[in-house]
Amino acid sequence: MITSYNKLIYQSLQLSQYDVSNSLIDNTFNLKTRVYFCKLYVLRDTLKQYKRQPNTLEKIIIKVIVMENTSPTALQRVLNKVEVWGNKLPDPAALFILLLAFVWVLSWALSGIDFNVVDPRSGNALEINNQLSGAALTQFFSSMVTNFSHFHPVGVVLVAMLGIGVAEYSGFINAGLRALMAVTAKWLLTPMIILVGIVSHTAVDAGYVLVIPLGGVIFYAAGRHPLAGIAAAFAGVSGGFSANFVPSALDPMLQGISQAGAQLLDPSIELNPLNNYYFTAISSILITGLGWFITDKIVEPKLQANKLDGDLSDLPKMEPLEDKERKALRFSLISIMIGIGILAVTASFETSPWRGTDGTLTAFTAPLMKSIVPLIFLLFLIPGLVYGYIIGTIRTSKQFIEGMSKAMSGMGYYLVIMFFIAQFIYAFGQSNLGILLAVKGAEFLKAMALPGGVTIAGIIVLTGFINLFVGSASAKWALLAPIFLPMLMQLGISPDLAQAAYRIGDSSTNIITPLMPYFPLVVVFCQRYVTSAGIGTLTAMMLPFSITFLIVWTLFLLAYWTLGIPLGIQASYEYIMN
């Protein structure tokens, strides 16, 4: 109950223009500073009137007033400038149109130059292909539709969102979050979201459409800034992309590319798909801890200036579950466990059709890994239907389809952006500009003849830089592995260590590049809460994560190497030339 005394205290905060001409206040101060002093005077006079020392409430109020007037730290000023400058950039869709035009012009300008570079993929001289030539433009326009329709992130997002839409429409996600909030301590929300984001890599890209928006919802429901939840989830899903307790399709995919690149120098070499598993498993603890600190101590305090002005009416409310809701949630969770059980049983047999040609479940070509997104679709669709039927929100086919339609209706802006991103990536790949950038960077690093630790750090930094332009992990490693691995093997550095270094550089800068295919999607998630959020807002949020991950994770790998802790199964740090 608020006492009359506390009412006066609250009222004092509303007097933001209280007697700003007070003679006790030096009028040479600016208005903001004079208002600040007035608030303190009102609070002081109120305390004197009641002859009391400040209690907990007054101490909090004083702290808030002081914080309001305190100048931002150097870091906050930098991040504020990043946000302002970033938000002045064109709309993401327009930005990719401009980048597409830039690639066309640059490829034209460089097409006639001999860079004396060998294409590692073919062994022939590398040529920059002029994308403004008649043949290139004809090919571009004839493939424009397939560029978009075959663009991997589009299918991943839309298929997953169909199932998620039904689960959200029925109220299943709402009830699940309320149940989760009831058993999770608020101080554990941040590490929990980051860790869930890291583990989501088992489903490859599904975490982008599943975990990141839920991070915002959970934080908002807990009374915290939702953008901080999105930042934490994004840090786990994308910044910690190469950290995981559970083996995923990423492991055999990178191993296959690494082995092919290493065999350019040593045709007999073979690498284990889990050659980085120990390192990535331990790294997940590091990323969780770093992300926790950055979210709570750096990012969330800065976000207090970003006021929520989006439509928040349909976000989950954290009221206690009713008996009918608990019953529906219980049966929904049972349906999930039955589904997972059926999948586990059918996948356990050595002759299971879920397995790849090599007999494993985690191979990139294994049907199970290829079916992750459809399985995510069913993982939300089935419990959503069960919950909706019991609770009464989905009883007809019309309601079932309406749930999917509502989810799709919010994806229009994302599809527009994806269309232009797909065209940009196609043109950039056809131009060979990315290959030129990678080759020249690697040659420069080799020419410096640095010690092994410094070379590995350089590989990480170079990978992180290239990642700002080439978002796909597989495509980028396919470009870099034939260059890096033979070069590093000649320096006595094993492909296993080089691959671990690549994973750090690739992960650390994912979260700050607008060229990453899912980056615009995260911007859309942010705009649900802060309508003015843009590229600058998201970049400013994620920059502390990116810089910290890049530096600390690099130092962690070097320390890991120094201590001789195994990188993974059948992995080594050194390569000895035969």
N, C-alpha and C positions, 0 to 999 in steps of 0.2 A: 504493500500500500504506500502511495506517495504522500508524504506529509506536507503540511502547508509550507514548511521550511524548504523542502526539496522542490516544491512547486516554484518558489521564488528563484531557486537556483536554475531550474529549467527555463523560467522566464528570462533570466538574465542573459541566457545564451541567445535569445531571440532579439535582444537589443543590439543588433550588429551596428546600428547607427547611433548608439546612445551618446548624446551630447559630445559629438566629435569636436566641438569647439571649446570644450572644457579648458579653462585657463590653466589647469594643472598639467595639461598636455601640451607639449611644445608643438606649435602649429607648423613648425618647419618640417615635422615628420609627414610622410605621405599618408593618405587616407587609410590605407590598409593597416599601417602601423598604429595610427591613432585609434582605430577601431579595436585593435588588439589590446591596447592599454585600457580602453574603456571597459572591455569585458573583464579584465582583471580587477579594475576598480570596483565594478559592480559586485563581483564575487567577494572581494575583500570587505566591502561595506556590509554585505549581507552576513558575513561571518562575524564581524564586529557586533552587528545588531543582535545576534543570537548568542554572543559571547561563547563561541565554540571554536575548537580547533578543527581543521579540515578532517572530515571522515573519509571513508573509502570513495564515496561518490564525488566529493569535492576534489579529492586528489586526482581522480580520473578526469574530471572536467578541466582542472588546471592543466593536466598533461595534454589534453586535446587542444586547448587554446594555445599552449606553447608550441605544440606540433604544427598547428595551423600557421603560425608566424615564423617557424623555423625555416631557414633557407634550405633547399634541397642539397643533398650531398653531391659531390662531384660525379659519382656514378649515376645518380638520379638525373642530374642535368644532362649528361651524355645521352642517357636513354630517352629522356624527354625530347632532345633534339633529333634523335633517330626516329622517334615516333612522328614528330612534326614533318621532317623531311620525307620520311617514307610515305606518309599519308598524302603528300603533295604529288606523289607519282600518279600516273594515269590509272584508271580502273584496270584491274588485272587482265581483263579481256583485251582492252586497248593496249596494254603493255606488251602482250604477246604478239599483237598485230605489228607493233613497232619493232619488236625483236625479230620477227619474221622478215620484215623489210630490211633490217640491218644485216641479217645473215645473207639475204640475197645480194645486197650491195657489196658486202665484204667478200663474199665468194667471187663475185665478178672482178673486184679489184685485185684479188690474190691469185686468180686462176691462171694467169700467164707467168707466174714466178716459179722458178726452180728452187725449192728449199733444200735440195740434196738430202732428202729424208726417205727412208725405206718404209713402206707400209708393212707393219709386222704381221698383218693378216695374210697378205699375198706374197710378200717378198719383193714386190715390184716397187718402182719409184712412186712416192706419194704425190698425188696431184690434187689440187683444190678444184672441185667441180663447180663451174659457173652455173648457179641456179637461176640466172636471168637469160640463159641461152634458150632458144626456141624449143629444143628437145627437152630440157629440164622443166621449163614451164608447162609444156604439154603433158609431161609425165606427172607433174605436181597436180594439175587440175583433174587429170583422169583418175588419180588415186586419192583425191581429197575425201571422198566418201569413205573409202576403206581405211584411210588414215584415222578417221574419227571412230568408225564402227569397230575397228580392231584394236583401238587404244585400250590397253589392259585396265587402267584405273576406272574407266567408264563402266565396264561390265561388273567389276568387283563392287563398286559402290551401289549401282542400281539393283543388282540381284540381292545383295545383302539388305538394302533398304526396304525391299518388298516384304521380307520377313519381319524386319524390325518395325515397319509400319503397322503390321497387324498386331504385334505385341504391344506397341504403344497405344494403338486405338482401343484395344480391349481393356487396357489398364494394368496389364501384366508387369510392364516395366515400372510403372508407378508403384505398384504394390511391392515389387521386388526391392526397389530402392528404399522404400519406407522400412521394410523388414531389415535390410542391410544397415541402414542408419541406426536402427534401434539396438543393434548388437555391436556396433563399431564405435570406439571412443573417438571423439572429434580430433584429438591430437594425432591419431593414427591414419586419418583420412588421406593425407598427402602421400606418405610412403605406400599405402595400400593401392592408391590409384596408379602411382608410378610402377609399382611391381606388377600390377595387372596389365599395364601397358607393355611392359617388357615380355611377360609371358605370352601376350597376344601374338607375338611373332611366330608362334607355332602355326597360326593361321595366316602367316605371311602378311598380306596387306589389310586383312579384315579389321585390325585394331584401329585403323584410321577412321573407319565409319562406325565402329562400335564403341570403343573405349573413350575416344576423345570427347564426343558430345556428352557421354555419361559423366565424365569428369566435371564438366560445367554444371550439369544438373545436380550432382551430389554436393558440390561446393555451395551452390545456391541454396539447396535445401538445408544445409548445415549453417546457414547464415553467413557464409564467407563469400568472397567475390568469385563469381562463376568463371571469369576469365583466368583466375589463378588455377582453378581446377582444370580448365582446358590446357593451360600451359604445362601443368604437371603431367597430365596424360600425354600431351604431345611430346614432352621430354622423354617419357618412358617408351612410347610407341616408336618414335622416329629418332630422337637423340640417342636412345639406348638400343637402336635397331640390331646391333651386333652383340648385345648382352642378353643371355637367356639361360635359364636353368634347364629348359627342355629343348632337345634337338629339333630343328625345323628344316623345312625344305631349303632354306638359305645355305645350310651347311654343305650338303652334297652339291648344290649348284656352284658355289664358290670353289669347292674342292675340284670339281670337274674342269672348271676354267683354269685353275691354278696348275693342275696336272698337265693340261694341254700346253700351257705356256712354258712350264718347266721342261717338258719333253723336247722343246726346241733346242735345248742345250744338252739334255740327258734323256734320250729316248727310252731308257729303261726305268726311269724314276716312277714311283707310284705313291700317291698320297691317300691317307685315310679320310673319309668324309667327316669324321669327328676330330680332325687334327687340331682344332682350336677349342674344343668343348670345355676343357678345364678352365681355360682363360676366360671364355665368355660367361661361364657359370659364376665364377668369382667376380667378374666385372659387373654382373647384375647387382651384387651387393653394393659395390662402389657407386654405380649410377643411381641406385635408389637413395643412398645416403646424400650424395651431392645434390640430386634433384630435390630432396626434402628440404635441405638447408636453403637452397636458392629460392624455392617457391615461397617458403614461410618468411625468410629474412630479407629478401631483395625484391622479388617480383610482386608479391601480394601487397606490401606496403605502398609500392609505387602505383598500383592499380586503384587505390582508393580515390584517386582523382578522376577515374573513368566511371562516370555515373551511369547507372543502368537505366536505359530508356527504351528498351525493346519490348515487344509483346510477350509478357511472361505469364499470361493468364492460363496457358495450358501446361505449364511446368508442374511436376509432381509436388503435391503438398505433403508435409511430413506428419499428418495426423496419425494416431495409432490405428492399426488395422482392426477392422470389424471382424466378427466371427465368420461371416460369409466370405469376406476377403481372404482370411487366413485359410479357410477350407479350399477356396479356389486356387490360392497360391500353392498349397500343399499338393493338390492333385496335379498342378502344372509342373512342379518340380519332380514329381514322380514320373510324369511323362518324359521329362528330359532324361532322367536316370535310366528309364526303360530304353529310350533311343540310344543313349551312349552305350548301354549294355549290349544291345543288338549289334552295334558297330564294333565294339571290342571283341565280341565272340566271332563275328564274321571275318574280322581282320587277323585273328590269332592263328589261323591255320596257315601252314607253309604254302599251301596252294591257293590261298585267298586271292580273289580277283582284285582286291584292294592293293596288293603288293606290286612293286615294279618288276621289271625283267630280271633284276639282280636279287629279287626276293626280299627287299627291304620295304618298309612303309614310309620312310622319310626321304627316299630318292625324289629328286625334282620331277621325274617322269612317272612316279607312282600314281595310280588312279586316286589313292587317298589324298595325296597332296594336291592333285588337280581338282579335287572335289571339295576342298576346304570351304570355299565361298558358298556353294549350294548347301553344304552341311550347316553353315552358319545360318543360311536362309531357313532351313528346317528347324534349327535349334531355337529360333524365335517364333517361327510360324506355328508349330505344333503346340507349345505351351501357351502361346497367345490365344489360339483357338480354344484350348481346354479352359483357360481362365475366363475367356469371354463367354463361353457357353454356360459355365457355372454361375458367373456373376450376372449374366444377362445382357452384356454389352454386344455380343455377337451371337445371334440366333438364326440369322438368315444369310444366304449367299450374297445379298446386296450389301450387308454390313461388312462381310468379309472382304469384298472387293473395295468397298469404301475406305477401309483401313489402308490398303495398298495404294489407292489413288491419292489419299491425303499425303502419304509419304512422298510420292512422286511429284506432287504439286509443288513441293518446296525445293525441288532439285533443278528447276529451270535455269537459274543463274549459274549453277555449277556446270550444267551441260554446255552453256554458252562458252564458259571459260575453257572447258575441256576441248571443245572443238578447235579453238585457236592454239591451245597448247599442243595438240596432236599434230597440227600443221607445222608448227615451229620445230618440234622434235624431228619430224620427217625431213624438213629442209636442212636442219643442222647436221643430221646424220648423213644425208646425201652429199653435203658439201665437203666432208672430210675435215672440217675445221677442228672438230673435237680431237681427231687423231693427231693432227699437227700440234695442237696444244699439248697433248700428252707426251708425244715423242720429244719435242723440244724441251719440255720441263725435265724429263728423265735424263736427257743428254747433259743438261746443265748440272743436274745433281751429280751425275757420274764424273763430270769434268772437275768438280770441286775436290774429289778424292778425300772425303771426310772420314773420321772414325766411324765404326759400325753403329754405335748408339746415335750419333748425330745424323748419320745417313737414314736410319729408321725414322727418326723424328722428322727429317726432311721429307721422307715418303709420306708420312702422315699429313704433314702440312700441304704438300703438293696434291695429295688425294682430296683433302678437304677443299682446296681451292678449285680443283676441277669439278668437284661435286656441286659447286655453285652454278655450273653451266650444264652438266650432264647428270640428270637426276637418277636414272635407272642404275641400280647397284650391279645388275648382271651385265648391262651394256658397257658400263664404265670399267668393270674389271676385265671384261673381254678385250677392251682396248689397252688397258694398262698391264695386264698380266704378261702378255708376250714381250713387253718392253722391260718392265721392272724385274721379273723373275730371272731371266737369263743374265741380266746385268748384276743383280744382287748375288746370284749363285757364284758368279766369277769373283765376287768379293768375299765369298765364304759364308753368306747369309742364306739360310734355308728357305724354301718356299713356304713352309709352315709359319715362320716368323714374319715373312713379308706379307702373307695373307692376313695375319693378325693386325699388322700395322695398317693395312688397307682398310680393314673393318672399322678401326678407330676413326680414321680420317673421313670415311664415308658416312659414318653415323653422326659425327659431331656437328657437321655443317648442314645436315638435312633440314634442320629446323629453322634455318635463316635464309634459305634460298627460295624465292618465288617461283623458280623454275622446277622445283620439286612438284610432281603432278598433284599431290594431295594438299599442297600448301594453300591453294585457293579455297579448298573445301574447309580447311580449318578457319580461314578468314570468314567464311559464311557462318560457321558455328559461333564465332565471336560476335558477329553482327546480330545474332538472335538476342543478345543481351545489351550490347552497345552498338547502336545503329551506325555510328560514325567510325567504327573500327575498320581499319584497312590494312594494307601491307605493312605500313609503318608501325601500327599498333602491335601486330603479331611479331614483327621483327624485333621491336624494342623489348617485348616480353621474353623472347627466346634467346636474345643475344647473350645474356649472362649465362644461360645454360650452355650454349654453344662454346663460348670461350673457356668456361670452366671445364667442361667435358674434354675439350681438345687438349688443354694443358695438363690437367690432373691425370686423365686417362693415359696420355703419352708417358708421363713420369711413372705411372703405375706399371705400364708395360716394360719400361726400362728397368725398374726395380724387380719386376717379375723375372725378367731375363737374367739379371745379375744374381738373383737368388737361385736360379736354375730350376724353378718350379715347372713341371711339365705343362706344355701348352695344350696338349690333348692326347688322344690315342695315337700311338705310333708316330709322334711328332718329334722334331728336333729343332735346335736353334742354329746349328751349323751345317753347312754343306761342304763336303770334301770332294774336290774334283778327282775323277778316276785317272 
